[in-house]
Amino acid sequence: MNKTATIALLASALAAVPAFAQPAPSGQPASCRPQGMFAAAAGYKSVEQLPDGKVTFRICAPEAQEVRVTSNDIDEAIPMGVQPGSTRGLPMTKDATGLWTATTAVPVPADNYRFAFQVDGAKVPDPQGTTFSHERVGTNSTFEVTGQAGEFQTYDPGIPHGVVSRIEYWSSALGAKRGAYVYTPPGYMKDGTRYPVLYLVHGAGDSADSWTSVGHANYILDNLIAAQKAKPMIVVMPFGHTPDRPGTNMLANTDFGDDLIKDLIPYVDGNFRTLANQQSRAMAGLSMGGSHTIRYGLTHPELFDYIGIFSMGLGMQGPADVTAYETANDAALKKAAADLNLVYYAMGKDDFLYGTVAPTRAMFAKYGIKDVYNETGGGHTWINWRRYLTDFAPRLFQ
């Protein structure tokens, strides 16, 4: 190819590349879409905490007909919907550029929240977001409202921080590859010390990353350890769901327990510097993870010395549910009463599972299992679960 042809080809190629900023045609409003090359940043904040504590949400969707902000987490803190029975979510308003905007009617309490946009009926994570939380299936965006009330679970640049790693292991019990997240405390990478371990399980519909992405368990532990309120520990956050198979009960099938005991605990003890004994091992979980803890933690006092049950209990199916549990685990519960160092039980008074507290604590009393009971306000929500972990962790390995 001669020089003239090369120059012509190059000029043609450059002509096809958009400019870094192209003004809208005369008389037309500019588009909210980022203009230019290489994924140019948007000219707006998708989530903005305002000086008065309210939060503004924005999304660019010029072709959309209806957009809302949805968040179970925010709905627990402030009612973001309209009236019961009406369309859920915070309605957004579109301007001439195609940018949709909405601001909460009241301040949002300091905390970490999951949210998504509902664009013409379809759930859409924040296209401009940088933090996300994976569910069992699907993804939410997250944002944090800063403030004194949330400092216990926020990143502090002035203290040492641990590391969160994602591991994969083969589950011989399930015949499948499994994953988990592992928090190792500040100093783990260089000190050679062995540490106690907390197995911390999420709830139904969530995933192995939930305790860090929305629960901020790593920041909670960092802050507690820095304040010398909790012992440095490893925290293993497994995937609470197991592969579907006919006839299984999500809360009561043995697959999770088999995987935990036969595969995950041996993997962790074999690959991390753990104190691999009952006195240095704890298990806790929320909702479905609380059920896993009741069934595979409380009933294995030879493995765990500390138990934490958040927002879950026995008796959801009536008294027969408790009787069946006691019959299946009678010997283990008697041993738990004698051997366990701590059974911590937390529930919000507005939780839809609050009715399980009485039969669960009656079972504890029947077997002589002493529990530390933390009854709070609020419901079945991460707002409570982060605080339960903050109260539970300092009680471990003392």
C-alpha atoms as one frame of an Amber mdcrd trajectory, in Angstrom:
protein
   0.000   0.000   0.000   1.445   3.393  -0.994   1.771   6.374   1.349  -1.254
   8.209  -0.077  -3.511   5.161   0.374  -2.260   4.619   3.914  -3.013   8.224
   4.872  -6.475   7.961   3.325  -7.209   4.719   5.201  -6.032   6.239   8.489
  -8.159   9.338   7.955 -11.174   7.159   7.225 -10.626   5.150  10.402 -10.227
   8.248  12.559 -13.388   9.712  11.121 -15.289   6.701  12.520 -14.033   7.332
  16.066 -16.301   9.624  18.138 -14.839  12.798  19.538 -14.259  13.047  23.277
 -17.165  15.477  23.551 -19.688  16.056  20.831 -22.217  18.834  21.385 -25.863
  18.132  20.690 -27.259  19.462  17.406 -28.497  23.033  17.652 -31.917  23.249
  19.294 -31.778  19.772  20.855 -31.022  19.100  24.535 -27.810  17.263  25.362
 -28.141  13.551  26.101 -27.453  12.187  29.565 -25.459   9.392  27.910 -21.683
   9.665  28.402 -20.122  11.310  25.376 -16.782  10.263  23.948 -14.286   7.429
  23.823 -13.203   4.728  26.223 -16.267   4.497  28.475 -16.302   8.150  29.425
 -17.618   8.900  32.900 -21.198  10.081  33.244 -21.809  13.716  34.073 -23.971
  12.879  37.091 -23.802  10.972  40.390 -26.055   7.934  40.383 -26.321   7.988
  44.193 -25.730  11.172  46.160 -25.983  11.682  49.911 -27.312  15.207  50.440
 -26.292  17.498  53.330 -29.679  16.969  55.032 -29.285  13.177  54.976 -31.682
  12.539  52.125 -30.425  10.503  49.162 -30.834  11.307  45.477 -30.776   8.570
  42.828 -30.146   9.080  39.109 -30.062   6.845  36.033 -29.752   7.671  32.334
 -32.515   5.860  30.398 -33.788   8.073  27.560 -36.075   5.451  26.005 -37.674
   4.281  29.266 -41.305   5.043  30.052 -41.255   4.395  33.814 -38.359   4.094
  36.272 -38.358   3.480  40.025 -35.779   2.883  42.758 -36.385  -0.308  44.712
 -34.691  -1.483  47.911 -35.873  -3.868  50.610 -33.065  -2.529  52.803 -34.152
   1.101  52.554 -37.802   0.120  53.002 -36.805  -1.297  56.394 -35.211   2.011
  57.358 -37.764   4.396  55.820 -40.968   3.613  53.866 -39.895   4.313  50.300
 -42.988   2.852  48.650 -46.304   4.651  48.338 -49.290   2.974  50.048 -49.809
  -0.756  50.714 -51.061  -2.392  47.551 -49.693   0.307  45.267 -46.690  -0.001
  42.971 -43.572  -0.536  45.042 -40.567   1.758  44.909 -39.641   5.401  44.667
 -40.940   6.963  41.430 -38.394   8.843  39.324 -38.843  11.825  37.005 -37.203
  12.182  33.570 -35.715  15.438  32.273 -35.137  16.522  28.670 -31.773  14.720
  28.493 -33.255  11.343  29.461 -31.911  11.482  33.029 -34.271  10.093  35.667
 -34.026  11.506  39.215 -35.656  10.860  42.588 -34.880  11.961  46.145 -36.059
  10.253  49.312 -38.697  12.208  51.218 -36.815  11.897  54.513 -33.179  11.336
  55.551 -31.822   7.780  55.208 -30.138   6.472  58.395 -26.386   5.885  58.241
 -25.868   2.299  57.041 -25.101   0.162  53.993 -27.936  -0.537  51.548 -28.727
  -2.664  48.520 -30.843  -1.178  45.753 -31.706  -1.466  42.072 -33.548   0.483
  39.422 -36.756  -0.850  37.947 -36.727   0.266  34.314 -40.010  -0.446  32.509
 -40.527  -3.368  34.863 -37.030  -4.853  34.540 -34.601  -4.894  37.486 -31.372
  -3.073  36.587 -28.318  -2.669  38.864 -26.827   0.819  38.804 -25.055   1.150
  35.407 -22.696   3.720  36.972 -22.201   1.744  40.188 -18.906   0.408  41.493
 -20.118  -1.698  44.444 -22.457  -4.663  44.054 -23.926  -7.512  46.084 -24.626
 -10.880  44.485 -27.747 -12.774  45.409 -28.303 -16.505  44.876 -29.221 -15.380
  41.362 -28.924 -11.808  40.157 -27.146  -8.734  41.480 -27.980  -5.576  43.411
 -26.036  -2.358  43.628 -25.002  -1.019  47.024 -24.412   2.400  48.534 -23.449
   3.564  51.984 -24.875   6.499  53.900 -22.137   7.722  56.201 -22.667   9.018
  59.711 -21.893   8.315  63.344 -24.559   5.616  63.692 -22.930   3.605  60.914
 -19.282   3.983  61.909 -19.142   0.492  63.434 -19.485  -1.046  59.949 -17.707
   1.409  57.691 -14.141   1.475  56.369 -11.757   3.385  58.652  -8.559   4.525
  56.866  -6.799   5.001  60.196  -6.724   1.348  61.315  -5.184  -1.898  59.976
  -7.403  -3.976  57.709  -7.771  -7.666  57.046  -8.040  -9.359  53.665 -11.069
 -11.022  52.074 -10.223 -13.892  49.726 -12.459 -16.037  47.576 -11.715 -19.767
  47.654 -12.938 -22.694  45.578 -12.920 -26.281  46.777 -14.299 -29.616  45.661
 -17.174 -30.941  47.749 -16.990 -34.714  47.854 -20.290 -34.699  49.767 -22.109
 -32.908  46.950 -19.987 -33.907  43.966 -19.655 -30.276  42.977 -17.277 -27.324
  43.009 -18.134 -24.920  45.808 -17.010 -21.427  46.793 -16.611 -19.396  49.958
 -15.185 -16.072  51.105 -12.554 -15.994  53.844 -11.640 -12.989  55.975  -8.169
 -13.118  57.491  -7.426 -10.496  60.170  -4.828  -7.710  60.006  -1.327  -9.150
  60.253  -2.286 -12.629  59.053  -0.200 -12.356  55.909   3.052 -11.913  57.807
   2.789 -12.971  61.440   2.685 -16.782  61.227   0.089 -16.964  64.030  -2.737
 -19.513  64.149  -6.231 -18.106  64.610  -9.684 -19.237  65.769 -12.377 -19.492
  63.104 -15.956 -18.256  62.806 -18.151 -19.901  60.139 -20.686 -17.207  59.206
 -23.628 -18.118  56.950 -25.973 -15.864  54.933 -29.733 -16.173  54.456 -32.035
 -17.530  51.777 -31.700 -15.830  48.410 -28.263 -14.424  49.166 -24.788 -15.710
  48.309 -21.354 -16.292  49.803 -20.347 -12.663  49.221 -23.365 -11.188  51.039
 -21.759 -10.972  54.489 -19.024  -8.740  53.024 -20.717  -6.900  50.143 -23.793
  -5.792  52.092 -23.085  -7.085  55.603 -19.664  -5.408  55.865 -18.514  -8.217
  58.163 -14.877  -7.514  57.279 -15.125  -3.845  58.299 -17.032  -4.787  61.453
 -14.237  -7.181  62.450 -11.521  -4.681  61.487 -13.102  -2.030  63.723 -13.706
  -4.387  66.649 -10.179  -5.798  66.494  -8.613  -2.328  66.261 -10.600  -1.252
  69.335  -9.496  -4.451  71.121 -13.142  -5.416  71.569 -12.813  -8.707  69.657
 -10.100 -11.302  69.274  -8.433 -11.481  65.858 -10.096 -14.345  63.997 -10.580
 -15.926  60.606 -14.147 -15.672  59.277 -15.299 -18.215  56.675 -18.431 -17.260
  54.743 -19.704 -20.270  52.776 -22.392 -20.495  50.113 -25.482 -21.476  52.070
 -27.448 -22.830  49.127 -26.764 -26.309  47.779 -27.581 -27.781  44.362 -31.292
 -28.392  43.899 -32.495 -31.955  44.104 -36.063 -33.321  44.306 -37.660 -33.522
  47.719 -35.210 -31.333  49.632 -36.161 -28.663  52.161 -34.015 -25.551  51.828
 -33.894 -25.037  55.599 -33.610 -28.646  56.740 -31.809 -30.733  54.104 -28.544
 -32.336  55.155 -26.544 -31.285  52.080 -25.202 -28.067  53.567 -24.178 -29.782
  56.798 -22.471 -32.629  54.947 -20.502 -30.183  52.824 -19.586 -28.012  55.815
 -18.385 -30.836  58.028 -16.879 -33.242  55.525 -15.311 -30.791  53.090 -15.213
 -27.092  53.976 -13.890 -27.308  57.540 -11.122 -29.776  56.556 -10.238 -27.550
  53.569  -9.971 -24.437  55.741  -7.942 -26.212  58.420  -5.654 -27.611  55.735
  -5.081 -24.343  53.881  -5.240 -21.592  56.519  -3.420 -21.182  59.822  -6.310
 -22.172  62.059  -6.574 -23.377  65.615  -8.289 -26.583  64.580 -10.160 -27.500
  67.723 -13.633 -27.153  69.202 -12.648 -24.386  71.618 -11.427 -22.228  68.722
 -14.340 -22.714  66.344 -17.678 -20.863  66.145 -20.681 -20.943  63.832 -23.348
 -18.309  63.263 -25.902 -17.458  60.621 -28.896 -15.315  59.773 -32.310 -16.570
  58.624 -31.573 -19.674  56.512 -28.014 -19.502  57.854 -29.533 -19.473  61.342
 -31.391 -22.665  60.474 -28.125 -24.202  59.256 -26.542 -23.164  62.559 -29.350
 -24.696  64.624 -29.115 -27.946  62.681 -25.378 -28.312  62.020 -23.716 -26.085
  64.608 -25.741 -26.489  67.799 -25.911 -30.250  67.236 -22.136 -30.598  66.776
 -20.602 -29.448  70.071 -17.580 -31.598  69.258 -16.824 -29.114  66.438 -18.104
 -25.746  67.699 -17.859 -24.055  71.094 -19.722 -20.838  70.179 -23.091 -20.614
  68.410 -24.912 -17.544  67.036 -28.485 -17.698  65.719 -29.852 -14.538  64.076
 -33.519 -14.163  63.035 -34.435 -17.848  62.954 -35.982 -20.435  65.210 -37.815
 -23.709  65.449 -41.568 -24.228  65.206 -42.312 -22.652  61.833 -44.446 -25.726
  61.042 -45.893 -26.010  64.537 -44.977 -28.108  67.605 -44.263 -31.187  65.497
 -41.317 -29.330  63.974 -39.704 -28.921  67.409 -40.475 -32.502  68.437 -38.871
 -33.889  65.285 -35.760 -31.770  65.862 -35.439 -32.905  69.480 -35.963 -36.560
  68.586 -33.313 -36.473  65.878 -30.751 -34.605  68.011 -31.487 -35.610  71.609
 -28.012 -36.904  72.482 -26.240 -34.018  70.737 -28.394 -31.420  72.518 -27.601
 -32.949  75.905 -23.915 -32.777  75.040 -24.323 -29.195  73.804 -25.788 -28.178
  77.153 -22.685 -29.491  78.900 -20.006 -28.449  76.413 -20.938 -25.208  74.630
 -19.349 -21.984  75.805 -21.969 -19.689  74.235 -25.342 -19.843  72.526 -26.267
 -16.340  71.341 -29.797 -15.812  70.020 -31.019 -12.540  68.446 -34.377 -11.560
  66.996 -36.208  -8.350  66.076 -39.685  -7.850  67.549 -41.043  -6.993  64.098
 -39.461 -10.045  62.417 -41.967 -12.330  60.706 -40.179 -15.218  62.468 -40.591
 -13.705  65.925 -43.111 -16.445  66.747 -40.315 -19.016  66.670 -38.539 -17.445
  69.655 -40.730 -19.000  72.357 -40.539 -22.628  71.116 -36.813 -22.312  70.431
 -35.986 -20.918  73.845 -38.287 -23.512  75.441 -36.207 -26.197  73.741 -33.044
 -24.578  75.096 -34.519 -24.573  78.595 -35.664 -28.185  78.315 -32.109 -29.315
  77.609 -30.451 -26.899  80.012 -28.825 -24.901  77.207 -28.144 -21.396  78.516
 -28.614 -18.696  75.886 -27.732 -15.018  75.668 -30.896 -13.551  74.163 -30.806
 -10.218  72.325 -34.270  -8.952  71.432 -34.232  -5.773  69.354 -36.585  -3.631
  67.382 -36.830  -3.985  63.630 -37.418  -6.921  61.379 -35.760  -9.444  59.101
 -33.102  -7.114  57.779 -29.408  -6.444  57.340 -29.870  -3.372  59.536 -30.285
  -5.815  62.418 -27.859  -8.522  61.257 -24.848  -6.222  61.088 -25.562  -5.138
  64.642 -26.051  -8.716  65.835 -22.621  -9.611  64.466 -21.153  -6.551  66.191
 -22.623  -7.744  69.500 -21.761 -11.413  68.948 -18.139 -11.254  67.754 -16.664
  -9.721  70.955 -18.049 -12.699  72.926 -15.986 -15.225  70.946 -12.787 -16.996
  71.952 -12.397 -15.101  75.232
